Amino acid sequence: MLQKELSRYRKNMAKLIDMHNDAAAERDELRIELKRTAARLSSTLVENTALGNRNRGLETCREQLEAINKPGESARLSPLPLLRTDRCSRTNRHTGATEGAVQ
């Protein structure tokens, strides 16, 4: 009688150990999958932020162009500052001549 119970307890223990090993293996696989998903999510969030920034920049440009192209708006807008000619000119390093300068 005790021998049968001992044998049954050992079988149950072996089943529990197998179940634990299966659960541990599944846990490890899920941890790996979670890390991959977190990395993909992070990458997607960075890309989303970059696209949002680009979109806001393009919207700002569109709004500025609409403001410039509105009839009667150009008179109210202040003129853009002129660039100094020395910033626009380039010096040829071989000949020393200045290119593109307005004289």
Buried (B, 14 or more C-beta within 10 A) or exposed (E): EEEEEEEEEEEEEEEEEEEEEEEEEEEEEEEEEEEEEEEEEEEEEEEEEEEEEEEEEEEEEEEEEEEEEEEEEEEEEEEEEEEEEEEEEEEEEEEEEEEEEEE
